[in-house]
Amino acid sequence: MKHGLKKHKLLWVLLATSILAVSVVGCGGGNEDAADGVTRLQFWHAMGGPLGDALDALVAEFNENHSDIEIQSISMGRYQALSQKIMASVAANQPPDLAQVYEAWTENLIENGSAESLSGYVNGPNGLSQEELDDFIPGMIANSTWGGEIYSFPFNKSVRALYWNKGAFAEVGLERAPTNWDEYLAYVKKLTRDTDGDGEIDQWGTAGQISAWMFENLLVQNGGEILTDDGTHAAFDSPEGIQALEFMVELLTEYGKVTSGYEYQNDFQAGKIGMIEGSTVSLAFMEGKYTFDMALAPLPENKEKASFFAGTNVVIFADSPDEKKAAAWEFVKWFTSPEITARWAAMTGYAPVRRSAMDLPIMQERFAEVEGLDSVFAQLDYAAFEPRSAAWYAGRKYLEETGVEAALRKQMIPSDALAAAARAVNAELAQ
């Protein structure tokens, strides 16, 4: 758990002190008096666009139904800005009351005593029964637990999906999405076409951005692992990992395109791409922007039926007064209730964090609207989470840039690219 924490804690302090002057003015949720009997809380997050609109709508509803609590939803716009603001506020002893965080940030907050253990709230009189805890998607409570204590709660979680153009598939005689790697490759070959006979490809089988997440899913589907069991060394540079990256390179460079940003989504919406992989959250940004019949499907399998879920959790800060921490827990409990997590999922494409939410009418309606979404969310039954250490948070970037990108750009063959990435990750883990 603590790989690289000393190094990263020092970076935390150095970065925080360098931005204090601009970061903490007007910040901090623990100093405002509630003379009118209303407990006001600051909730910092990075949600924007349609996702931010959905969150603000739910926060407004919570406030309306809780006359003694007011959640102030404050978006930092980007995760990097959110991380920096949290660092600065903690260094200045002026943290918010609750915030959206990645697991590596949580480790730092636990290490410096800034994160409140939620176990007392979970097991308290306003807590959750064992039946309710068991209702959470497998792995999501474990993802929030360190040393037997729950320090965070699931907030915005997603899984990867295949988005496929049913019309483009039908034109080449395909009636369903691929279910395994062999079909995946055969389908993208068939979908890559020169439709007007001018010698230029008009429709590519697939496209995507440079993504460690895509590689990680291929890795575990092929029987590989990200790190060794003790978390001290990279394990992705294995024969299973090399084969996974070779497959990813073939998909995206022989019969597809590697794009920057979200260009691949725009090309898919324009009918220039047969199918793409993306987060379920892409639904919030793509709906209404395509004119063809589209469906979703779970990721094709290989040796293993495996996937990773992604996204962040929420923490409550230990420095907040007790009444604010109790109010923050009330919001967290409300937001992760079956009814609200189902609505959050229907509005955004994020996954419901409770199993029972899948059966509620709003989710059943959403499944009827978006073909295949139910089978995509079924991946949550066996989805795992990535390593959570601060060192892996940095190491993941080495995997993406030194490993995956170098292979996709044809700067290195996959085996050499993964070996180089593993060396960089191992150095990070050794700190």
Secondary structure, DSSP 8 states (H G I E B T S, - for coil): --TTHHHHHHHHHHHHHHHHHHHSTT--SSS---TTS-EEEEEEE---HHHHHHHHHHHHHHHHH-TTEEEEEEE-SSHHHHHHHHHHHHHTT---SEEEE-HHHHHHHHHTT-B---HHHHTSTTS--HHHHHTB-TTTTGGGEETTEE--EEEEEE-EEEEEEHHHHHHTT--S---BHHHHHHHHHHH-B-SSSSSS-SBEEEEE---HHHHHHHHHHTT--SB-TTSSSB-TTSHHHHHHHHHHHIIIIISEEE-STTHHHHHHHTT-EEEEEEETTHHHHHTTS--S-EEEE---BSSS--EE-EEEEEEEBTTS-HHHHHHHHHHHHHHTSHHHHHHHHHHHS---SBGGGGGSHHHHHHHHHSTTHHHHHGGGGTEE-----HHHHHHHHHIIIIIIIHHHTTSS-HHHHHHHHHHHHHHHHH-
